Amino acid sequence: MVRSATAWAVLLCGFAASGMLSAQPSKPIFAVPAAPGATRPVRVSTPRVPPVAEAQLTAAQRAVLAKYRSGAKPGNAIRTLVTIPAMVDGLFPFQEYVAHHSSLSPRHRELLILRTAWLLNNDYTWGEHAAAARQAGLTAAELRRIAEGPSAAGWDPFEATLLRMTDELFRNASITDATWNAVAGRFDLNGQLDAVMTVCSFTTASLLYNTFGVQPDAAFTDHIPLDVPYRVTVPSREPALRVARVTPVAGSGLAIQRTFDRYPTLQKPRQTGANYVNSVSTLDPRLREILILRTGWNAQAEYEWAQHVGSVGRAREKGLDPIKIAEGAMASGWSPLDRALLQAADDLWTHSVIGDNAWTGMSQQMDIPTRMNATITAANYRMVSMALNALGVQLDPGDEGFPSSR
């Protein structure tokens, strides 16, 4: 059984120099769940969202399958996501870009994708991309070495760096200066952005597949080698960047938009996910902002937090207190559904899957499509948070950052 997160790393803020909480009991307690990677994520063994059977496909669903899987038999992943056809249109353009059309070599792409799949214990992505990796020239021994990680003997030093970058993004939602400089020493700006966003995009996909219980296709012959011990060893997270690693283009508009405008080929497909979550998804806007803000808090992505407290999400106009978001599900005053959503965001952060308790709590007031929309909201903004931190996107003028008492 998949269980909800119970291990909390609690940040106690604004208390007396003695460190005793009782010194100022009126101050809030801001809670951040345990970092990912302490234990192997647990798989959902049966589908929570069943793949749509051929006989049950609507015209809209058939059209989406034809668009993205023309001439090929659609697998369990897309047949699950096509429960909401617009969700596929929101997710797949960017996933297809990073998997097939980025500036990276096929070998480097597959190293990043497969290491991401390993970290999130997503056997669907592993099975699908192990086949692509073999076509890119990776051997069976190298596939196993991806599971063993960047410290395994035999890696080219730069390929070990790419795997290390993947581990840092997964564990810390950021990249150390040393790793970034090593990647930047080999890749141009386009390659740097493609490398980061490959990991981010397949993190989103794996979170969805894990939570929906997408099972490997029968045709897959490769599976994650579970006999390899699950270890994620990275340096401690470094302080948030105060200077952008990627300088935004000059002009007005949001810093995130102007950062990715440096690379229009990536920018266009990247926007489809955020557009789906914010403009197409039918999830209630207040619930959407709970998930986005809690995800940004967990990843300590201050830019994301600022935008959704402020002009993009307008959290307070939706009746949300940012302090309570930072306090998390344990804070008083939340409804049962609110608590389930906060727990879901925390589960996705720590365990790479929404646990049974949160999924059941969501089901009390949400049908399957609505739970799918809630999941993609948090999963997409996990991707955004990782990218913001890695690229060092700085707050826009007038932004409200994290609560000052943290």
ZAMARGU-4260 file (C-alpha; in steps of 0.2 Angstrom, whole numbers, plus 5000, padded with zeros to 4 digits):
<rodrens>
0) 5000/5000/5000 | 5006/5018/4996 | 5006/5028/5012 | 5005/5047/5014 | 5020/5056/5020
5) 5022/5056/5039 | 5040/5061/5041 | 5041/5080/5041 | 5056/5091/5042 | 5049/5106/5051
10) 5057/5123/5050 | 5053/5133/5066 | 5054/5151/5062 | 5054/5167/5072 | 5057/5159/5089
15) 5069/5165/5103 | 5088/5163/5102 | 5087/5149/5114 | 5078/5139/5101 | 5063/5135/5112
20) 5046/5135/5103 | 5037/5141/5118 | 5047/5157/5118 | 5035/5165/5105 | 5021/5153/5103
25) 5011/5165/5092 | 5023/5163/5077 | 5018/5151/5063 | 5027/5135/5060 | 5032/5132/5042
30) 5033/5114/5037 | 5043/5107/5023 | 5041/5088/5019 | 5056/5077/5019 | 5066/5078/5003
35) 5063/5065/4989 | 5075/5050/4987 | 5076/5043/5005 | 5067/5027/5000 | 5062/5020/4983
40) 5045/5026/4978 | 5032/5013/4980 | 5022/5008/4964 | 5003/5008/4962 | 5001/4990/4957
45) 4984/4992/4948 | 4977/5007/4938 | 4969/5020/4948 | 4964/5028/4931 | 4960/5014/4919
50) 4966/5016/4901 | 4952/5019/4889 | 4947/5004/4880 | 4947/5004/4861 | 4928/5001/4860
55) 4925/5016/4873 | 4935/5029/4863 | 4925/5045/4859 | 4928/5054/4843 | 4939/5067/4852
60) 4949/5054/4860 | 4952/5045/4844 | 4958/5062/4836 | 4971/5065/4850 | 4977/5047/4848
65) 4979/5049/4829 | 4988/5066/4832 | 5002/5058/4843 | 5002/5040/4839 | 4998/5039/4821
70) 5003/5022/4814 | 5008/5015/4831 | 4998/5006/4844 | 4994/5018/4858 | 5001/5012/4875
75) 4994/5013/4892 | 5001/5030/4896 | 4992/5039/4882 | 4977/5029/4884 | 4976/5034/4902
80) 4979/5052/4899 | 4966/5053/4885 | 4953/5051/4898 | 4954/5070/4896 | 4959/5073/4878
85) 4965/5091/4881 | 4977/5085/4894 | 4986/5075/4881 | 4987/5091/4871 | 4994/5100/4886
90) 5007/5087/4890 | 5013/5079/4875 | 5020/5093/4864 | 5034/5097/4876 | 5037/5078/4881
95) 5039/5074/4862 | 5050/5089/4860 | 5062/5084/4874 | 5062/5066/4869 | 5065/5068/4850
100) 5068/5086/4844 | 5079/5095/4857 | 5097/5100/4853 | 5104/5085/4864 | 5111/5069/4856
105) 5099/5054/4857 | 5112/5046/4869 | 5112/5061/4881 | 5093/5063/4881 | 5091/5044/4885
110) 5103/5045/4900 | 5093/5060/4907 | 5076/5052/4904 | 5081/5035/4911 | 5090/5042/4926
115) 5074/5052/4930 | 5063/5036/4928 | 5075/5027/4940 | 5074/5040/4953 | 5055/5041/4952
120) 5054/5022/4951 | 5043/5023/4935 | 5044/5007/4926 | 5033/5014/4911 | 5045/5027/4907
125) 5060/5015/4909 | 5053/5002/4898 | 5048/5014/4884 | 5065/5023/4884 | 5076/5008/4887
130) 5071/5003/4869 | 5075/5020/4863 | 5092/5020/4872 | 5097/5004/4864 | 5094/5012/4847
135) 5105/5027/4853 | 5119/5014/4856 | 5118/5011/4875 | 5122/4994/4880 | 5113/4983/4892
140) 5128/4986/4904 | 5126/5004/4902 | 5107/5003/4906 | 5111/4995/4922 | 5124/5007/4926
145) 5111/5021/4924 | 5102/5013/4939 | 5118/5012/4948 | 5120/5031/4946 | 5134/5044/4943
150) 5147/5036/4954 | 5147/5019/4946 | 5163/5015/4938 | 5165/5017/4919 | 5155/5033/4915
155) 5163/5046/4904 | 5166/5061/4916 | 5153/5072/4907 | 5140/5059/4907 | 5142/5056/4925
160) 5139/5075/4927 | 5123/5074/4918 | 5117/5060/4929 | 5123/5070/4944 | 5113/5085/4938
165) 5098/5074/4937 | 5100/5068/4955 | 5102/5085/4961 | 5086/5092/4952 | 5076/5077/4959
170) 5082/5079/4977 | 5085/5097/4979 | 5075/5105/4965 | 5091/5114/4961 | 5108/5112/4954
175) 5124/5116/4962 | 5136/5128/4955 | 5149/5115/4952 | 5137/5104/4942 | 5130/5119/4932
180) 5147/5125/4927 | 5152/5108/4921 | 5136/5106/4911 | 5139/5124/4904 | 5157/5120/4900
185) 5151/5107/4887 | 5134/5113/4881 | 5129/5130/4874 | 5114/5139/4881 | 5101/5129/4871
190) 5109/5113/4877 | 5109/5119/4895 | 5091/5123/4894 | 5087/5106/4885 | 5096/5096/4898
195) 5087/5104/4913 | 5070/5103/4904 | 5072/5085/4899 | 5073/5080/4917 | 5059/5092/4922
200) 5047/5086/4909 | 5050/5068/4913 | 5048/5071/4931 | 5031/5078/4927 | 5027/5063/4917
205) 5033/5050/4929 | 5023/5059/4943 | 5007/5057/4933 | 5011/5039/4928 | 5015/5034/4946
210) 4999/5042/4953 | 4987/5036/4940 | 4994/5018/4941 | 5000/5017/4923 | 5006/4999/4920
215) 5020/4995/4908 | 5014/4989/4891 | 5015/4971/4888 | 5027/4974/4874 | 5040/4981/4885
220) 5055/4969/4888 | 5065/4981/4899 | 5061/4985/4917 | 5069/4994/4931 | 5083/4983/4939
225) 5076/4982/4956 | 5091/4972/4963 | 5101/4988/4961 | 5100/4997/4978 | 5091/5013/4978
230) 5103/5027/4983 | 5102/5046/4979 | 5118/5054/4985 | 5120/5073/4982 | 5127/5088/4990
235) 5116/5098/5002 | 5106/5111/4993 | 5115/5128/4990 | 5107/5144/4994 | 5095/5151/4982
240) 5103/5160/4967 | 5103/5179/4968 | 5109/5182/4950 | 5101/5173/4935 | 5111/5159/4927
245) 5102/5163/4911 | 5099/5181/4908 | 5081/5185/4902 | 5079/5195/4886 | 5077/5213/4888
250) 5060/5221/4889 | 5044/5220/4899 | 5034/5204/4905 | 5037/5191/4917 | 5055/5185/4920
255) 5051/5167/4917 | 5044/5171/4900 | 5059/5182/4895 | 5071/5168/4901 | 5064/5155/4890
260) 5062/5168/4876 | 5081/5165/4875 | 5077/5149/4866 | 5060/5150/4856 | 5061/5132/4849
265) 5059/5126/4867 | 5048/5140/4873 | 5033/5136/4861 | 5030/5118/4867 | 5035/5122/4885
270) 5020/5133/4886 | 5007/5120/4882 | 5008/5112/4900 | 5006/5129/4909 | 4992/5134/4897
275) 4983/5118/4901 | 4984/5119/4920 | 4980/5138/4921 | 4967/5140/4906 | 4960/5124/4900
280) 4959/5112/4915 | 4942/5113/4924 | 4950/5112/4942 | 4943/5125/4953 | 4955/5140/4953
285) 4956/5141/4972 | 4961/5123/4973 | 4973/5125/4959 | 4982/5139/4968 | 4983/5128/4984
290) 4992/5115/4974 | 5003/5127/4965 | 5008/5137/4980 | 5011/5121/4991 | 5022/5114/4977
295) 5032/5130/4975 | 5034/5130/4994 | 5040/5112/4995 | 5053/5115/4981 | 5058/5132/4989
300) 5055/5140/4972 | 5052/5158/4978 | 5048/5165/4960 | 5034/5153/4958 | 5027/5157/4975
305) 5028/5175/4972 | 5019/5174/4956 | 5005/5164/4963 | 5003/5174/4979 | 5003/5189/4967
310) 4998/5194/4950 | 4997/5177/4942 | 4988/5167/4955 | 4980/5181/4966 | 4979/5169/4980
315) 4972/5181/4993 | 4958/5185/4981 | 4953/5167/4981 | 4952/5167/5000 | 4969/5159/5003
320) 4981/5164/5016 | 4999/5161/5010 | 5005/5159/5028 | 4993/5144/5030 | 5000/5137/5014
325) 5017/5137/5021 | 5011/5129/5037 | 5003/5115/5027 | 4990/5102/5030 | 4993/5103/5049
330) 4987/5121/5050 | 4970/5124/5057 | 4955/5129/5046 | 4957/5119/5031 | 4942/5109/5024
335) 4945/5090/5022 | 4947/5092/5003 | 4960/5106/5006 | 4970/5095/5018 | 4969/5081/5005
340) 4976/5092/4992 | 4990/5099/5003 | 4994/5081/5007 | 4994/5076/4989 | 5006/5090/4985
345) 5018/5084/4999 | 5016/5066/4994 | 5021/5070/4976 | 5036/5080/4983 | 5043/5067/4995
350) 5037/5050/4988 | 5034/5054/4969 | 5016/5047/4970 | 5000/5053/4979 | 4997/5041/4993
355) 4982/5031/4996 | 4976/5042/5010 | 4977/5058/5000 | 4970/5050/4984 | 4955/5043/4994
360) 4952/5060/5003 | 4952/5068/4986 | 4939/5056/4979 | 4926/5061/4992 | 4923/5077/4982
365) 4932/5074/4965 | 4928/5062/4951 | 4943/5054/4941 | 4945/5068/4929 | 4945/5081/4943
370) 4958/5071/4952 | 4968/5070/4936 | 4968/5089/4934 | 4973/5091/4952 | 4988/5079/4949
375) 4994/5087/4933 | 4993/5104/4942 | 5006/5099/4955 | 5016/5089/4943 | 5018/5103/4931
380) 5023/5115/4944 | 5036/5103/4951 | 5043/5105/4933 | 5042/5124/4934 | 5049/5125/4951
385) 5064/5114/4947 | 5068/5125/4931 | 5066/5141/4940 | 5078/5136/4954 | 5091/5129/4942
390) 5090/5144/4930 | 5090/5156/4944 | 5075/5166/4938 | 5074/5181/4949 | 5059/5190/4957
395) 5050/5203/4946 | 5049/5221/4954 | 5036/5222/4967 | 5035/5203/4970 | 5030/5196/4987
400) 5043/5183/4991 | 5042/5169/5005 | 5035/5175/5022 | 5049/5185/5030 | 5048/5176/5047
405) 5053/5159/5039
</rodrens>
